[in-house]
């Protein structure tokens, strides 16, 4: 069983590197079309977004399949989202703008879609930094809360995508549908847990809680009457 899991682990690592390998081959054989820098930039952005969405899909899959070991794969997919986003950013800074900070500054101020890219990247960066088991232990309860920011990153990334779009709407619409479904799933689980936790309160405790509530309301109205 363990060796089978290790094999799956290796396959996921290799699969995550395939887009990069494909891009390197295409670059080496001059196969990136009329504007290779833009193509490189766009493809790296696309892959970062795909890995971000795959990361988000792990929790619902884990809930459906009850396979707890999926959390490790979520961490790896998230790190790949960060990896491709970093390459996307590096192409923008180094290849696209040759590290000319004044030009970069002007571009950032003028292009509002980049603000959302920066927001998404800052979150993904923070999540990658705190993705280790050590950080999880140190952050305690706050770790889970902080890692929910991944939804903000996914929404910011999709706004970033829509805003710079020059043509085909199909792909960003598809990603928006996925984020809508994933968020919908989260809300359903949250509602179900809330209902369940209410059902878990024993009958006698429910009566006590209701009496407590009544007492608070009547003391408030008494105070108002005195005034
Ligand atoms: C997690 C962070 C990010 C993700 C997921 C992301 C993703 C994307 C995606 C999907 C596209 C559109 C590709 C297409 O048209 O198919 C794009 C375009 C672009 N992104 Fe990002 N991005 C991120 C961060 C950034 C940052 C930090 C910057 C720059 C500071 C940036 C600069 C750009 C630019 C300039 C384009 C337009 C490319 C062009 O059409 O020439 N992105 N990004």
Boltz pocket constraint, residues with backbone or C-beta under 6 A from the ligand:
constraints:
  - pocket:
      binder: B
      contacts: [[A, 38], [A, 41], [A, 42], [A, 43], [A, 44], [A, 45], [A, 46], [A, 48], [A, 49], [A, 52], [A, 81], [A, 85], [A, 88], [A, 89], [A, 92], [A, 114], [A, 116], [A, 117], [A, 118], [A, 120], [A, 121], [A, 124], [A, 153], [A, 157], [A, 160], [A, 161], [A, 164], [A, 165]]
      max_distance: 6.0
